[in-house]
């Protein structure tokens, strides 16, 4: 992990709990170490209070039918987004991403819901470890009461496979571990980090750094070293043919022989048919970097804070003679954008002159219930989301397990929401820093895979045709300064920025359910000494937990806070 530098203490007022990432579909363009230092603004000391925390009475059980009804129980789930249609009016195959938000909303609002394991959860209860491996780990480590509850939450929310990996190892948390800022790293933080690494080890070579087209394709089909060498030596025409026709059944060598017998097209009608004799890996990699997308299909841009990426894309498509539109979206309202970007109205006007459509106050995980997207089903041939971030929660670094669930859910629900709007064969590109700890590379890759978006390549952002847009912080810092004014993203170096590329290949079967990671309960947070809460007591501590939970609720409702 790269070193983290402090921002000026006046960078963010204490009361701003979610600035910098702009909520669940946030436009946090390059959050610093996913904005860890941005969250870590110096707070005034909190005086100790004599009052003891009152016990929170357990809420009455909700009716059984409410527990089982799923998303349709909540007919008006979109507070702050009055124009959204009711979920019951949305076709069934388009509901799932929104239903994930509804599950979270019910739990955060004090209701009852079930996590992915089927366990019922209430907002005030404490997480309890039920797996044998988890129980044995807790017994092995003999944690103090201050360390125990947060660790229980991490074990409860983790994937069963990852817990088993830790259980089978000899790993133990280090009671003296510290963060790069020399602050204590809690047992829960260490365990969460270890679980993430266990998950990400299985993604090699589909990992965080650059992955060429053959390596990504090889990983998907479990191709041998010998066959991979054969693919690397093919020209552009033959490599495309083999990748298109291979189904896992035929001999790869026979398919290569068949490809070599095919004659190049007499007249080049598509970009895929160009330069047939060039080395295949080079040509296909250039194809992705040069952004030679379907000229007929529309392109969607999500979370483009100052709209400069959308403008660059529109200019690029105009220069290539494309007829497909650019649909540019921001998470914030136009009023907020005018406060931050004095040029925003002119940018919108210029985009519209290029036959683009600009939509504000768009949550990319909820487009199924956004009336403005009605009629856009199966329209997009390309989708872009640059440096996604779910917003900052002061008192916690972005990689802390109490808040990181938001970033993981963002990617899983984003890709699930796209399924009904992206054409089969359509391309989705998500830019992120390889070392990001909020939205991690694994969240992007696994979120895509779970919704049948196949990983086709990862390349450095600096090699991209569309890299030179006016990047922004995506929060109120943009009102006073921009990154090009001399400020830099100190912990996320440009050479680590990557573009993760996917192609939508629906199988026709029902995909696995969208992954929704549940937050800690209020009881978990109150019973733990995590983040800045370790310095708080009594009423101040309870108030801070309530504020954090209110922020969580605005996140799942898609309401802009920063």
C-alpha positions in Angstrom: 0.0 0.0 0.0 1.3 3.4 -0.9 2.1 6.0 1.7 -0.7 8.3 2.7 -0.2 12.0 3.1 -2.4 14.3 5.1 -4.7 16.8 3.3 -5.0 20.2 4.9 -7.1 20.1 8.0 -9.6 22.5 6.5 -10.2 20.3 3.5 -13.4 19.0 4.8 -15.6 20.3 7.6 -16.2 17.9 10.4 -19.9 17.6 9.6 -19.4 16.4 6.0 -19.7 12.7 6.3 -19.9 11.7 2.7 -17.9 14.1 0.6 -15.5 13.0 -2.1 -17.2 9.9 -3.4 -20.7 11.3 -3.9 -22.8 8.4 -2.7 -23.5 5.0 -4.1 -23.0 5.9 -7.7 -20.4 8.4 -6.7 -18.2 10.5 -9.0 -15.2 10.3 -6.7 -12.8 10.6 -9.6 -9.6 9.2 -8.2 -10.2 9.2 -4.4 -6.9 9.4 -2.6 -6.0 5.9 -1.4 -9.7 5.7 -2.0 -9.7 8.9 0.1 -8.3 7.4 3.3 -6.5 10.6 4.2 -9.5 12.7 3.1 -11.6 10.9 5.8 -8.9 11.2 8.3 -9.3 14.9 9.1 -8.2 16.0 12.5 -11.1 16.1 15.0 -11.2 18.1 18.2 -10.8 16.0 21.3 -14.1 14.7 22.6 -14.6 15.2 26.3 -15.4 12.2 28.3 -18.9 11.9 29.6 -20.2 10.2 32.7 -23.4 8.9 31.2 -23.5 5.2 30.4 -24.9 4.1 27.1 -28.5 3.0 27.6 -29.4 -0.4 26.5 -31.2 -0.4 23.2 -34.4 -2.2 23.4 -34.9 -4.8 20.7 -37.5 -3.8 18.2 -40.6 -5.9 17.8 -40.5 -8.6 15.3 -41.8 -7.6 11.9 -44.6 -9.7 10.6 -43.4 -12.9 8.9 -44.9 -11.9 5.6 -42.8 -8.7 5.7 -39.6 -10.7 6.3 -40.2 -12.9 3.3 -41.7 -10.4 0.9 -38.5 -9.2 -0.7 -38.2 -5.9 -2.5 -41.9 -5.6 -3.4 -42.9 -4.9 0.2 -41.5 -1.4 -0.2 -43.6 0.3 -2.8 -41.9 3.7 -2.5 -38.3 2.9 -1.6 -36.7 5.9 -3.3 -36.9 8.8 -0.9 -35.3 11.8 -2.5 -35.9 10.4 -6.0 -39.6 11.0 -6.3 -39.7 10.4 -10.1 -38.5 6.8 -9.8 -41.1 4.2 -10.7 -42.5 1.7 -8.2 -40.5 -1.5 -8.2 -43.7 -3.5 -8.9 -44.0 -1.7 -12.2 -40.5 -2.8 -13.3 -40.2 -6.0 -15.4 -39.1 -8.8 -13.1 -35.8 -9.4 -14.9 -34.7 -5.7 -14.2 -35.5 -5.6 -10.5 -32.6 -7.4 -8.8 -30.1 -4.5 -8.5 -32.8 -2.3 -6.9 -33.9 -5.2 -4.6 -30.4 -5.4 -3.2 -30.6 -1.7 -2.1 -34.1 -2.4 -0.6 -32.7 -5.2 1.5 -30.1 -2.9 2.9 -32.6 -0.1 3.4 -34.9 -2.3 5.5 -32.0 -3.5 7.7 -30.6 0.0 8.2 -34.1 1.4 8.9 -34.5 -0.9 11.8 -36.4 -3.7 10.1 -35.6 -7.3 9.6 -33.9 -8.8 6.6 -31.8 -11.7 5.6 -28.1 -11.6 4.5 -26.8 -13.9 1.8 -26.5 -16.8 4.2 -30.2 -16.5 5.0 -29.6 -15.3 8.6 -32.1 -12.7 9.8 -30.6 -9.5 10.9 -31.9 -6.6 13.0 -30.2 -3.2 13.3 -29.6 -3.3 17.0 -28.4 -6.9 17.4 -24.9 -8.1 17.6 -23.3 -10.2 14.9 -22.7 -13.8 16.1 -20.3 -16.2 14.4 -22.0 -19.5 13.5 -19.4 -21.3 11.4 -17.2 -23.8 13.1 -14.1 -22.4 11.5 -15.0 -18.9 12.7 -15.6 -20.1 16.2 -12.3 -21.9 16.2 -10.4 -18.9 15.0 -11.9 -16.7 17.8 -10.9 -19.4 20.4 -7.4 -19.6 18.9 -6.9 -15.9 19.1 -8.4 -15.2 22.5 -9.4 -11.6 21.8 -10.2 -8.9 24.3 -13.8 -7.7 24.6 -12.8 -4.5 22.8 -11.5 -6.5 19.8 -14.1 -9.2 19.8 -17.3 -7.7 18.3 -15.8 -6.1 15.2 -13.9 -9.3 14.5 -17.2 -11.3 14.8 -18.8 -9.0 12.2 -15.9 -9.5 9.8 -16.1 -13.3 10.2 -19.9 -13.2 9.8 -19.9 -11.1 6.7 -17.0 -12.9 5.0 -17.4 -15.5 2.3 -17.3 -19.0 3.8 -14.5 -20.1 1.5 -12.2 -17.2 2.5 -12.8 -18.0 6.2 -11.8 -21.6 5.6 -8.6 -20.4 3.9 -7.6 -18.4 7.0 -8.6 -21.3 9.3 -6.3 -23.7 7.4 -3.4 -21.3 7.6 -1.2 -20.5 10.6 -2.0 -16.8 10.3 -2.6 -14.9 13.5 -3.3 -11.1 13.9 -0.5 -9.0 15.2 -1.5 -7.0 18.3 1.1 -4.4 17.6 0.3 -3.8 13.9 0.0 -0.2 12.7 -1.3 1.6 9.7 1.0 3.6 7.4 0.1 6.6 9.5 1.4 4.8 12.6 -2.0 4.4 14.1 -3.0 1.0 15.6 -4.4 -1.4 13.1 -7.2 -3.4 14.8 -7.7 -7.1 14.7 -10.8 -6.6 12.6 -8.9 -4.6 10.1 -6.1 -7.1 9.9 -8.5 -10.0 9.5 -10.5 -8.2 6.8 -7.3 -7.4 4.9 -6.2 -11.1 5.1 -9.6 -12.3 3.9 -9.5 -9.9 0.9 -6.1 -11.2 0.0 -7.3 -14.8 0.2 -10.1 -13.9 -2.2 -7.8 -12.0 -4.6 -5.2 -14.7 -4.7 -7.7 -16.8 -6.7 -7.9 -14.1 -9.4 -4.3 -14.5 -10.6 -3.5 -13.8 -13.4 -6.8 -11.9 -13.7 -5.3 -9.6 -11.1 -5.1 -5.9 -10.3 -2.4 -5.0 -12.9 -2.2 -5.1 -16.7 -3.5 -8.3 -18.2 -3.4 -8.7 -22.0 -6.2 -10.2 -24.1 -4.7 -13.7 -24.4 -3.9 -13.9 -20.7 -7.5 -12.9 -19.8 -9.0 -15.3 -22.3 -6.6 -18.1 -21.1 -7.8 -17.6 -17.5 -11.4 -17.8 -18.6 -11.0 -21.1 -20.5 -8.2 -22.6 -18.4 -5.8 -22.9 -21.4 -2.5 -24.7 -21.0 0.9 -23.0 -21.3 1.5 -24.7 -24.6 -1.8 -23.6 -26.1 -1.3 -20.0 -24.8 2.1 -19.9 -26.6 0.2 -21.0 -29.8 -2.3 -18.1 -29.4 0.4 -15.5 -28.7 1.9 -16.3 -32.1 -1.3 -15.8 -34.1 -2.0 -12.8 -36.4 -5.0 -10.6 -35.8 -7.4 -12.4 -38.1 -6.6 -15.8 -36.7 -6.6 -14.8 -33.1 -10.0 -13.1 -33.4 -11.4 -16.2 -35.2 -10.2 -18.6 -32.5 -11.5 -16.5 -29.6 -14.9 -16.1 -31.3 -15.4 -19.8 -32.2 -13.8 -21.6 -29.3 -16.4 -23.3 -27.0 -14.2 -25.3 -24.7 -14.9 -28.6 -26.6 -12.9 -28.4 -29.8 -9.2 -28.8 -30.0 -7.5 -25.5 -30.0 -4.9 -26.7 -32.5 -7.6 -27.7 -34.9 -9.4 -24.4 -34.6 -6.1 -22.6 -35.3 -5.6 -24.6 -38.5 -9.2 -23.7 -39.5 -8.5 -20.0 -38.8 -5.4 -20.0 -41.0 -7.5 -21.4 -43.9 -9.9 -18.5 -43.7 -9.2 -15.7 -46.2 -9.2 -12.0 -45.0 -12.2 -10.0 -46.1 -11.8 -8.4 -49.5 -13.4 -5.2 -48.2 -12.9 -4.1 -44.6 -16.4 -3.2 -43.2 -15.6 -3.2 -39.5 -12.7 -2.3 -37.3 -12.4 -6.0 -36.3 -11.5 -6.9 -39.9 -8.7 -4.3 -40.2 -5.0 -5.1 -40.3 -5.5 -8.9 -40.4 -1.8 -9.7 -40.6 -0.6 -7.7 -37.6 0.4 -9.7 -34.5 -2.9 -10.6 -32.9 -2.2 -9.6 -29.3 -0.8 -6.2 -30.4 -3.7 -5.5 -32.8 -6.5 -6.5 -30.3 -4.8 -4.5 -27.5 -4.6 -1.4 -29.7 -8.3 -2.0 -30.6 -9.3 -1.7 -27.0 -7.0 1.3 -26.3 -8.2 3.3 -29.4 -11.8 2.9 -28.3 -13.1 1.5 -31.6 -16.6 0.8 -30.3 -19.8 0.0 -32.2 -20.4 3.1 -34.3 -24.2 2.5 -34.3 -24.9 1.9 -30.6 -25.3 4.4 -27.9 -22.6 4.8 -25.1 -23.4 5.4 -21.5 -21.1 7.3 -19.1 -21.8 6.9 -15.4 -20.7 9.3 -12.6 -19.0 11.9 -14.7 -18.7 14.7 -12.2 -17.7 17.6 -14.5 -18.7 15.9 -17.8 -15.3 16.3 -19.4 -14.9 12.6 -20.0 -18.3 12.5 -21.7 -17.3 15.5 -23.8 -14.0 13.8 -24.9 -15.9 10.6 -25.8 -18.4 12.6 -27.8 -15.6 14.4 -29.7 -13.9 11.0 -30.3 -17.1 9.4 -31.7 -17.8 12.5 -33.8 -14.3 12.3 -35.3 -14.9 8.6 -36.2 -18.2 9.4 -37.8 -20.3 7.4 -35.3 -24.0 7.9 -35.3 -24.6 6.4 -31.8 -25.3 8.9 -29.0 -23.4 9.5 -25.8 -25.7 9.4 -22.7 -23.7 11.3 -20.0 -24.8 11.1 -16.4 -23.8 12.7 -13.1 -24.8 11.6 -9.6 -25.3 15.2 -8.4 -28.0 17.6 -9.4 -27.2 20.4 -11.8 -27.5 22.9 -8.9 -24.7 21.3 -7.0 -22.6 21.0 -10.1 -23.0 24.7 -10.8 -21.6 25.4 -7.4 -18.5 23.3 -8.1 -17.9 23.8 -11.9 -18.5 27.3 -13.2 -18.2 25.9 -16.7 -20.8 23.1 -16.4 -23.6 24.8 -18.3 -21.3 25.4 -21.2 -20.1 21.8 -21.1 -23.7 20.6 -21.1 -24.5 22.8 -24.1 -21.5 21.6 -26.0 -22.4 18.0 -25.3 -25.9 18.5 -26.5 -24.6 20.1 -29.7 -22.9 16.8 -30.4 -26.2 14.9 -30.2 -25.5 13.7 -26.7 -28.0 13.5 -23.8 -27.1 14.7 -20.3 -28.9 13.4 -17.3 -28.3 14.5 -13.7 -29.1 12.9 -10.3 -28.6 9.4 -11.7 -27.7 6.5 -9.5 -26.1 3.9 -11.8 -27.3 1.0 -9.6 -31.0 2.0 -9.9 -31.4 2.8 -13.6 -34.1 0.2 -13.8 -36.5 2.4 -11.8 -35.3 5.7 -13.4 -38.0 6.8 -15.8 -35.5 8.6 -18.0 -34.0 5.2 -18.9 -37.3 3.8 -20.1 -36.8 2.8 -23.8 -33.0 2.5 -23.4 -33.1 -1.3 -22.7 -30.6 -3.2 -24.9 -29.4 0.1 -26.4 -25.8 0.5 -25.1 -22.8 -0.9 -26.9 -20.4 0.7 -24.5 -20.5 1.8 -20.8 -17.9 3.7 -18.9 -17.4 4.3 -15.1 -14.2 6.1 -14.1 -12.8 5.7 -10.6 -16.0 4.6 -8.9 -16.2 5.4 -5.2 -19.1 5.1 -2.7 -18.4 8.2 -0.7 -16.4 8.9 2.5 -17.4 8.1 6.0 -15.4 10.1 8.5 -14.0 8.2 11.4 -13.0 5.3 9.2 -10.6 4.6 6.4 -12.2 3.3 3.2 -10.7 -0.2 3.7 -12.2 -0.6 7.1 -14.7 -3.4 7.2 -17.4 -1.2 8.8 -17.6 0.9 5.6 -16.0 -1.1 2.8 -19.2 -3.1 2.1 -20.5 0.0 0.4 -17.8 -0.1 -2.3 -18.1 -3.8 -3.0 -21.9 -3.5 -3.3 -21.5 -0.6 -5.6 -19.7 -2.7 -8.2 -22.0 -5.8 -7.9 -25.2 -3.7 -8.2 -23.8 -1.6 -11.0 -23.0 -4.5 -13.2 -26.3 -6.2 -12.3 -28.2 -3.0 -13.2 -26.5 -3.0 -16.7 -27.7 -6.4 -17.8 -31.0 -5.1 -19.3 -29.4 -2.1 -20.9 -26.2 -3.3 -22.5 -26.4 -5.2 -25.8 -24.9 -8.7 -26.0 -21.3 -8.2 -27.0 -21.3 -4.7 -25.5 -18.2 -3.4 -23.8 -17.9 -2.0 -20.2 -14.8 -0.2 -19.0 -14.2 0.7 -15.4 -11.1 2.8 -14.5 -9.6 2.4 -11.1 -6.3 2.5 -9.3 -4.7 -0.9 -9.0 -4.0 -0.2 -5.3 -7.4 1.3 -4.4 -8.7 0.0 -1.1 -12.3 1.3 -1.4 -13.5 -0.1 -4.7 -10.8 -2.8 -5.1 -9.9 -4.4 -8.4 -11.5 -7.7 -7.1 -14.8 -5.9 -6.6 -14.8 -4.8 -10.2 -13.8 -8.2 -11.6 -16.1 -10.3 -9.4 -19.0 -7.9 -9.8 -18.7 -8.2 -13.5 -18.3 -11.9 -13.5 -21.3 -12.4 -11.4 -23.5 -10.6 -13.9 -21.9 -12.3 -17.0 -19.6 -9.5 -18.1 -16.4 -11.4 -19.2 -13.0 -9.9 -18.4 -11.2 -9.3 -21.7 -8.2 -7.1 -20.8 -6.8 -4.7 -18.3 -4.5 -2.0 -19.6 -2.8 1.1 -18.1 -4.9 4.2 -18.0 -2.1 6.3 -19.5 -2.2 4.2 -22.7 -5.9 4.9 -23.3 -7.2 7.1 -26.1 -9.6 8.8 -23.6 -7.1 9.5 -20.8 -6.8 13.3 -21.3 -10.1 14.5 -19.8 -10.3 17.1 -17.1 -10.1 14.8 -14.1 -11.7 16.0 -10.8 -12.1 15.1 -7.2 -15.9 14.7 -7.7 -16.6 16.5 -4.4 -16.8 20.0 -3.0 -13.0 20.4 -3.2 -13.5 21.0 -6.9 -15.1 24.4 -6.1 -11.8 25.8 -4.9 -9.2 23.8 -6.8 -8.8 21.0 -9.3 -6.1 18.3 -9.6 -4.5 20.2 -12.5 -3.9 23.2 -10.2 -0.9 21.4 -8.7 -2.6 19.1 -6.2 -1.9 15.4 -6.8 -3.4 12.2 -5.7 -0.4 11.4 -3.6 -1.1 7.7 -2.8 -2.6 6.7 -6.1 0.1 7.2 -8.7 -0.9 7.6 -12.3 1.1 4.6 -13.4 -1.1 2.4 -11.2 -4.3 3.6 -12.8 -5.9 0.8 -14.9 -8.8 0.3 -17.3 -10.6 -2.9 -16.6 -12.4 -4.1 -19.8 -15.4 -6.4 -20.0 -17.7 -7.8 -22.7 -21.3 -8.7 -22.0 -21.9 -12.4 -22.9 -25.3 -13.5 -21.5 -25.7 -17.2 -21.4 -29.4 -17.2 -21.4 -29.5 -18.9 -18.0 -30.4 -17.1 -14.8 -27.2 -15.7 -13.3 -26.2 -16.1 -9.7 -27.9 -13.7 -7.3 -26.3 -10.3 -7.1 -23.9 -10.2 -4.2 -25.0 -7.8 -1.4 -22.6 -7.4 1.5 -24.5 -6.4 4.7 -23.3 -3.5 7.0 -22.4 -3.9 10.6 -25.4 -3.5 13.0 -25.5 -0.5 15.3 -24.9 -3.0 18.1 -21.7 -4.1 16.3 -20.4 -0.5 16.0 -21.3 0.5 19.5 -19.7 -2.5 21.0 -16.4 -2.0 19.1 -13.4 0.3 19.5 -12.9 0.9 15.8 -11.7 4.0 14.0 -12.3 7.3 15.8 -15.0 5.8 17.9 -12.3 4.4 20.2 -11.8 8.0 21.5 -15.5 8.6 22.1 -17.7 7.6 25.1 -21.2 7.9 26.2 -23.7 10.2 24.4 -21.1 11.4 21.9 -20.3 7.9 20.8 -24.0 7.0 20.4 -24.6 10.2 18.5 -21.7 9.5 16.1 -23.1 5.9 15.5 -26.5 7.4 14.7 -24.9 9.8 12.2 -23.0 7.1 10.5 -26.1 5.0 10.2 -28.0 7.9 8.7 -25.2 8.2 6.2 -25.5 4.5 5.4 -29.2 5.0 4.8 -28.7 7.9 2.4 -26.2 5.7 0.5 -28.6 2.9 -0.1 -31.3 5.4 -1.1 -29.1 7.0 -3.7 -29.4 10.4 -2.1 -26.5 12.9 -2.6 -25.0 14.1 0.6 -21.7 15.8 -0.3 
